[in-house]
Amino acid sequence: MNKLSKSQIIIHREKSVNYQLKDCQWIHNSAKFTAVGGKPNLKGVINIYALDENDIQTIQEYEKSVAIECATFQSSSSNKRHLAVGNYEGDLEIVDLEYSAKSLYSVKAHQGLIYCIDGIGGLGIGCGAPELVTGGKDGSVKIWDPREKLPVAKMETAIGATKRDCWTVAFGNSYNSEERIVCAGYDNGDIKMLDLRAMALRWETNVSNGVCSLEFDRRDIKMNKLIATTIESHFYVFDIKVQHPTKGFGYIKNNVHKHTIWTVRHLPQHREIFTTTGGNGSIYLWKYMYPEDRYKTESDGDKITNPGKLQLIQNQLISTQPINNFRWCPSKLGLALCTSFDQNIRLLILTKLNLY
């Protein structure tokens, strides 16, 4: 790939806000997006923004009683704008952004902060009923049907064991109405994979450092790849097409960042391209390349996935503070949204992605 065709990471628009940014989401079927977080007085913020010719405009501002840590539209149907949020006091709430952030559902989900949330079955993504998964400071992971007030499944710390903060959760393997997987990452480096059909722990490992972000390359296909990022600059690409009965999955490990890696996000239009965001304010753009032989046979006769290689496409320092969230636009190739601890929202354009 010559220099003339190399992808660029360009800051298209930038907006400073007066609250702590925690999460951001594109609003489906629109050119708008939402950002959530908390004010110095610990009140929650849900703001809606739109892009005009010259600036990012604030369209709506909603205040909630408690600061918000995480949000997702992923359990919402494509014709509705129902945002699920988790707050500092352990409340899971679904609000309707079409009607002044009216609360449609609320439940005490965790004892203390809800660190992370994900959804499946909404927006036409994944099979089966819409569900949410939350992970909290209390160490538990809970799966929710928004029609019920009690979790439909949960994964909790054993009695007497040390509770570990659950920092990240992700749905995957939702390719038919029966199959569904949840992965959870913890502050001590544990990664646990829960099979919701079998209601059993399918796989677990430890990557030594706190797991900041987990994401399947696609959530609505049979499991293919899972990426985990950590607080100590490493990220892991697990090839999860085939599971060895004792060794689990093959993987490759990378530590180019040299800082905490806050997020991993796969490009919706090309699952082998993904970004990682760093604690120094950097964004790295990668491509995963499969090996010639996807599997290898171990001495015991069982197969294990053979890890591929990573190509660094581009990297760019865009902030003086950590990039704590990044979201690709699902409808516009190369358009992205990110938030930073410097209280800035940035719209980015990543060019020439169709060349990779």
MIMARBA-512869 format. One line per 3 residues: number of its first residue (from 1); for each residue x, y, z of C-alpha. Coordinates in pm, 1 decimal, always signed. Layout:
<rs>
NUM> X:Y:Z ~ ...
</rs>
This chain:
<rs>
1> +0.0:+0.0:+0.0 ~ +168.0:+323.4:-111.8 ~ +160.3:+643.4:+87.8
4> -87.5:+812.0:-147.3 ~ -355.0:+555.7:-63.5 ~ -296.2:+542.7:+311.3
7> -596.2:+601.8:+532.9 ~ -614.8:+924.8:+735.2 ~ -783.8:+1001.1:+1067.6
10> -927.3:+1352.8:+1041.0 ~ -1104.4:+1559.6:+1308.6 ~ -1407.7:+1687.7:+1116.3
13> -1586.7:+1871.1:+1400.1 ~ -1522.2:+1923.7:+1770.7 ~ -1744.3:+2038.4:+2056.8
16> -1653.5:+2120.8:+2416.2 ~ -1912.8:+2038.7:+2685.8 ~ -1953.6:+2128.4:+3052.1
19> -1999.6:+1775.7:+3187.5 ~ -1801.0:+1455.4:+3218.9 ~ -1848.7:+1246.3:+2905.2
22> -1901.3:+875.2:+2967.8 ~ -2059.3:+726.4:+2655.3 ~ -2186.2:+820.9:+2310.2
25> -2419.4:+660.7:+2057.5 ~ -2539.5:+730.5:+1705.1 ~ -2918.1:+767.3:+1688.9
28> -3038.8:+521.1:+1426.0 ~ -3225.7:+641.3:+1117.4 ~ -3095.6:+995.6:+1168.1
31> -2786.7:+1216.6:+1142.2 ~ -2795.7:+1280.1:+1516.4 ~ -2612.2:+1132.1:+1812.1
34> -2639.1:+1131.2:+2188.0 ~ -2380.4:+1166.8:+2462.7 ~ -2429.3:+1079.6:+2830.1
37> -2239.7:+1149.2:+3150.1 ~ -2250.9:+1347.0:+3470.9 ~ -2226.1:+1703.6:+3596.6
40> -2011.8:+1820.9:+3891.8 ~ -2323.9:+1807.1:+4110.4 ~ -2354.9:+1434.5:+4016.0
43> -2671.6:+1489.1:+3810.9 ~ -2700.6:+1279.4:+3498.1 ~ -2684.5:+1415.5:+3143.6
46> -2845.2:+1288.2:+2822.7 ~ -2783.0:+1532.0:+2538.0 ~ -2875.1:+1504.8:+2169.7
49> -2658.1:+1664.4:+1901.5 ~ -2671.0:+1716.8:+1526.3 ~ -2419.0:+1827.2:+1267.9
52> -2486.4:+2135.8:+1058.4 ~ -2263.6:+2292.9:+794.3 ~ -2026.4:+2454.9:+1042.9
55> -2069.1:+2307.6:+1388.8 ~ -2209.7:+2042.7:+1621.9 ~ -2541.1:+2178.9:+1746.2
58> -2708.9:+2086.4:+2074.9 ~ -3065.9:+1979.1:+1994.0 ~ -3193.7:+1861.8:+2333.3
61> -3060.8:+1858.1:+2689.9 ~ -3206.1:+1626.5:+2951.2 ~ -3106.7:+1603.6:+3316.6
64> -3142.4:+1289.4:+3526.2 ~ -3121.5:+1261.0:+3903.9 ~ -2803.9:+1046.4:+3900.1
67> -2489.1:+1059.3:+3684.1 ~ -2487.4:+811.2:+3394.4 ~ -2197.2:+576.2:+3319.1
70> -2305.7:+378.3:+3010.4 ~ -2574.2:+362.3:+2740.3 ~ -2697.9:+158.8:+2442.3
73> -2972.4:+155.7:+2178.9 ~ -2903.0:-207.2:+2093.2 ~ -3219.9:-351.5:+2248.2
76> -3440.5:-86.0:+2086.9 ~ -3640.0:-153.1:+1769.8 ~ -3529.6:+39.4:+1461.7
79> -3844.6:+256.1:+1455.3 ~ -3802.4:+372.4:+1815.9 ~ -3537.0:+568.4:+2002.1
82> -3531.3:+396.5:+2338.2 ~ -3196.8:+447.2:+2510.3 ~ -3098.3:+211.3:+2792.7
85> -2866.9:+369.5:+3053.3 ~ -2685.5:+251.9:+3365.0 ~ -2607.4:+497.9:+3642.9
88> -2378.8:+547.1:+3943.0 ~ -2633.6:+409.9:+4190.2 ~ -2696.2:+81.2:+4009.8
91> -3019.1:+175.4:+3831.6 ~ -3095.4:+43.5:+3483.5 ~ -3337.1:+270.8:+3298.9
94> -3480.7:+284.7:+2947.3 ~ -3580.2:+632.9:+2829.1 ~ -3768.2:+749.4:+2520.2
97> -3569.7:+1021.4:+2343.9 ~ -3873.5:+1111.8:+2131.7 ~ -4063.9:+1215.6:+2445.4
100> -3833.5:+1424.6:+2665.7 ~ -3635.0:+1122.9:+2788.2 ~ -3947.5:+982.3:+2953.0
103> -3871.0:+674.8:+3162.2 ~ -4020.7:+357.4:+3013.4 ~ -3850.8:+104.7:+3240.5
106> -3648.7:+126.8:+3559.5 ~ -3505.6:-134.7:+3792.5 ~ -3243.4:-152.6:+4067.4
109> -2999.1:-368.9:+3874.3 ~ -2680.4:-359.9:+4085.9 ~ -2549.5:-259.2:+4424.9
112> -2343.6:+42.8:+4324.3 ~ -2215.0:+168.5:+3989.9 ~ -2316.6:+1.3:+3662.7
115> -1991.9:+9.3:+3466.1 ~ -2113.5:-135.7:+3138.2 ~ -2413.7:-224.8:+2926.7
118> -2485.5:-394.1:+2593.8 ~ -2796.2:-500.5:+2405.0 ~ -2903.7:-748.8:+2137.9
121> -3212.1:-823.9:+1932.1 ~ -3288.0:-457.6:+1865.7 ~ -3214.8:-244.6:+1556.0
124> -3258.1:-561.9:+1350.8 ~ -2927.3:-694.7:+1488.5 ~ -2922.3:-1049.3:+1622.1
127> -3199.0:-1305.4:+1649.1 ~ -3437.5:-1366.6:+1935.1 ~ -3599.1:-1136.8:+2189.0
130> -3441.9:-798.8:+2274.9 ~ -3222.6:-827.7:+2583.5 ~ -2979.6:-615.6:+2782.0
133> -2673.5:-718.3:+2980.5 ~ -2521.6:-509.4:+3260.2 ~ -2202.5:-543.0:+3462.9
136> -2139.5:-368.9:+3791.9 ~ -1908.8:-276.2:+4073.9 ~ -2079.2:-548.8:+4278.4
139> -1909.1:-806.7:+4054.5 ~ -2228.9:-940.7:+3900.1 ~ -2336.0:-970.3:+3537.5
142> -2710.9:-969.1:+3471.3 ~ -2920.8:-1028.2:+3160.4 ~ -3250.7:-841.1:+3135.4
145> -3569.0:-875.0:+2934.7 ~ -3713.0:-519.2:+2934.4 ~ -4060.0:-666.4:+2988.5
148> -3956.5:-810.5:+3325.6 ~ -3833.8:-658.7:+3651.1 ~ -3607.8:-949.9:+3746.7
151> -3299.6:-1062.4:+3551.9 ~ -3353.8:-1363.1:+3325.0 ~ -2998.9:-1481.3:+3398.5
154> -2706.5:-1371.9:+3610.4 ~ -2343.5:-1452.6:+3682.3 ~ -2233.3:-1367.5:+4037.1
157> -1927.2:-1407.2:+4255.1 ~ -1923.2:-1727.4:+4457.8 ~ -1996.5:-1692.0:+4829.3
160> -1674.1:-1615.1:+5015.1 ~ -1480.3:-1519.4:+4701.5 ~ -1344.3:-1169.7:+4638.6
163> -1581.3:-959.9:+4428.9 ~ -1419.0:-817.4:+4117.1 ~ -1549.7:-512.5:+3933.0
166> -1704.8:-602.3:+3596.3 ~ -1580.5:-334.2:+3357.2 ~ -1712.2:-454.2:+3022.3
169> -1979.1:-681.8:+2872.7 ~ -2061.8:-787.5:+2516.2 ~ -2324.6:-996.2:+2338.5
172> -2238.2:-1231.4:+2052.7 ~ -2325.6:-1553.4:+1867.7 ~ -2685.8:-1436.6:+1813.2
175> -2729.6:-1600.5:+1471.8 ~ -3058.1:-1779.0:+1546.7 ~ -3334.3:-1756.0:+1805.7
178> -3172.5:-2012.7:+2038.3 ~ -2805.0:-1920.2:+2047.6 ~ -2667.0:-1625.2:+2244.6
181> -2339.1:-1559.6:+2426.3 ~ -2234.9:-1298.1:+2682.2 ~ -1871.3:-1216.6:+2752.4
184> -1764.5:-1022.3:+3061.2 ~ -1428.1:-866.3:+3150.8 ~ -1312.6:-783.9:+3504.3
187> -1066.2:-559.5:+3683.1 ~ -832.0:-850.9:+3764.6 ~ -799.8:-963.9:+3402.1
190> -1063.8:-1237.6:+3408.5 ~ -1267.6:-1295.8:+3094.0 ~ -1576.1:-1516.5:+3125.3
193> -1796.9:-1644.0:+2842.9 ~ -2151.8:-1740.6:+2938.7 ~ -2362.3:-1957.0:+2705.1
196> -2718.4:-1831.7:+2755.9 ~ -2879.2:-2124.9:+2575.8 ~ -2708.5:-2378.7:+2802.4
199> -2702.0:-2138.0:+3100.4 ~ -2344.1:-2247.6:+3163.1 ~ -1994.4:-2099.0:+3172.5
202> -1847.3:-2197.1:+2835.8 ~ -1493.3:-2060.4:+2869.8 ~ -1280.0:-1844.3:+3096.2
205> -926.8:-1711.9:+3095.8 ~ -715.0:-1442.9:+3261.4 ~ -507.6:-1184.6:+3072.1
208> -324.8:-1055.3:+3384.0 ~ -447.9:-693.8:+3356.6 ~ -789.7:-532.7:+3399.6
211> -1011.3:-576.0:+3093.0 ~ -1138.1:-236.7:+2971.8 ~ -1331.2:-339.3:+2660.0
214> -1460.6:-653.1:+2487.8 ~ -1620.4:-680.9:+2145.1 ~ -1711.9:-957.3:+1902.0
217> -1632.8:-871.4:+1540.9 ~ -2003.1:-933.6:+1469.1 ~ -2271.3:-1012.0:+1724.2
220> -2525.1:-1157.8:+1478.3 ~ -2313.2:-1439.9:+1330.0 ~ -2159.5:-1758.1:+1467.6
223> -1866.2:-1669.4:+1692.5 ~ -1564.6:-1571.9:+1484.6 ~ -1333.0:-1332.5:+1671.8
226> -1331.7:-1158.8:+2011.5 ~ -1101.9:-869.0:+2104.2 ~ -1015.0:-774.8:+2461.9
229> -828.6:-456.5:+2560.3 ~ -656.5:-399.7:+2893.8 ~ -551.4:-131.6:+3136.6
232> -181.3:-210.1:+3087.3 ~ -154.0:-141.2:+2710.7 ~ -212.5:-493.3:+2575.5
235> -494.6:-615.7:+2358.7 ~ -578.1:-971.1:+2257.1 ~ -743.1:-1097.2:+1940.5
238> -899.9:-1436.0:+2013.9 ~ -996.7:-1650.2:+1715.9 ~ -1307.9:-1821.2:+1854.8
241> -1421.8:-2019.9:+1551.8 ~ -1317.1:-2348.0:+1716.6 ~ -1275.5:-2410.5:+2090.3
244> -1014.5:-2656.1:+2216.7 ~ -1157.1:-2853.1:+2512.0 ~ -872.7:-2756.2:+2749.3
247> -674.2:-2474.5:+2583.5 ~ -969.3:-2267.0:+2470.7 ~ -897.2:-2034.0:+2178.8
250> -587.2:-1932.2:+1987.9 ~ -495.0:-1563.3:+2009.5 ~ -244.0:-1293.6:+1924.3
253> -128.9:-1027.4:+2169.5 ~ -29.7:-668.7:+2088.7 ~ +116.5:-390.1:+2304.9
256> +185.4:-109.9:+2056.9 ~ -20.3:+146.6:+2252.1 ~ +200.4:+171.3:+2566.9
259> -104.5:+314.7:+2747.2 ~ -440.8:+193.5:+2874.8 ~ -657.1:+80.3:+2581.3
262> -1003.7:+206.5:+2660.8 ~ -1209.6:+68.9:+2372.3 ~ -1215.0:-161.4:+2071.8
265> -1469.9:-103.7:+1793.2 ~ -1511.0:-303.0:+1470.9 ~ -1604.5:-126.2:+1148.3
268> -1969.1:-220.1:+1073.3 ~ -1904.8:-246.4:+698.7 ~ -1587.2:-458.6:+731.6
271> -1542.9:-679.8:+1037.3 ~ -1167.8:-729.4:+990.1 ~ -1101.5:-356.1:+1041.6
274> -1119.6:-214.1:+1393.5 ~ -1001.2:+72.9:+1610.5 ~ -845.0:+82.4:+1954.2
277> -832.3:+401.7:+2161.1 ~ -555.5:+489.7:+2402.7 ~ -501.2:+659.4:+2734.4
280> -270.4:+911.7:+2569.0 ~ -548.2:+1038.4:+2340.8 ~ -458.6:+822.3:+2041.9
283> -666.0:+622.2:+1794.3 ~ -516.8:+319.8:+1618.9 ~ -671.5:+168.1:+1307.1
286> -603.9:-203.0:+1243.2 ~ -678.9:-482.4:+1000.5 ~ -683.3:-848.3:+1102.6
289> -543.7:-1092.7:+846.0 ~ -633.1:-1459.3:+868.3 ~ -361.7:-1723.9:+841.0
292> -348.5:-1960.0:+545.6 ~ -462.0:-2242.5:+776.8 ~ -735.3:-2130.5:+1017.3
295> -690.7:-2430.4:+1249.9 ~ -410.9:-2649.2:+1373.1 ~ -426.3:-2992.5:+1533.5
298> -267.8:-3026.9:+1876.2 ~ -78.4:-3336.4:+1995.9 ~ -396.6:-3458.5:+2166.3
301> -574.5:-3467.1:+1830.4 ~ -807.7:-3174.0:+1905.8 ~ -818.1:-2863.6:+1688.9
304> -741.5:-2510.8:+1805.6 ~ -762.7:-2190.2:+1607.1 ~ -440.9:-2068.7:+1450.1
307> -403.8:-1692.7:+1514.7 ~ -349.9:-1456.2:+1224.4 ~ -160.4:-1127.2:+1199.3
310> -236.0:-759.2:+1249.9 ~ -169.2:-476.9:+1006.1 ~ -147.8:-126.6:+1153.1
313> -323.1:+93.4:+898.2 ~ -291.5:+429.5:+1074.3 ~ -265.2:+595.3:+1413.5
316> -327.0:+951.1:+1522.4 ~ -302.8:+1151.7:+1844.9 ~ -623.2:+1358.0:+1862.1
319> -647.2:+1456.5:+2230.2 ~ -431.8:+1527.5:+2534.2 ~ -659.7:+1303.2:+2744.1
322> -780.3:+942.5:+2711.7 ~ -1032.8:+859.2:+2439.8 ~ -1285.2:+675.8:+2655.1
325> -1537.6:+592.7:+2384.5 ~ -1552.7:+551.8:+2007.7 ~ -1851.0:+470.6:+1784.1
328> -1853.7:+402.3:+1411.0 ~ -2150.5:+541.0:+1220.2 ~ -2344.5:+235.5:+1099.1
331> -2468.5:+403.3:+778.1 ~ -2171.2:+616.1:+662.3 ~ -1843.2:+439.1:+592.5
334> -1555.2:+605.6:+776.5 ~ -1762.0:+847.4:+987.1 ~ -1707.2:+808.1:+1360.8
337> -1780.6:+970.3:+1694.5 ~ -1560.9:+974.1:+2003.9 ~ -1551.2:+1125.3:+2352.4
340> -1256.8:+1213.1:+2570.8 ~ -1174.4:+1300.5:+2929.9 ~ -1093.5:+1652.3:+2805.5
343> -1473.9:+1703.7:+2781.7 ~ -1473.3:+1719.8:+2404.4 ~ -1689.5:+1536.9:+2154.0
346> -1522.3:+1481.0:+1818.7 ~ -1660.9:+1376.9:+1484.7 ~ -1396.9:+1195.7:+1283.5
349> -1354.8:+1093.8:+922.8 ~ -1135.1:+789.6:+853.6 ~ -1056.6:+783.3:+483.6
352> -993.8:+514.3:+219.2 ~ -1118.6:+225.2:+430.9 ~ -1258.0:+57.7:+118.3
355> -899.4:-0.8:+0.8 ~ -821.9:-249.4:+278.7
</rs>
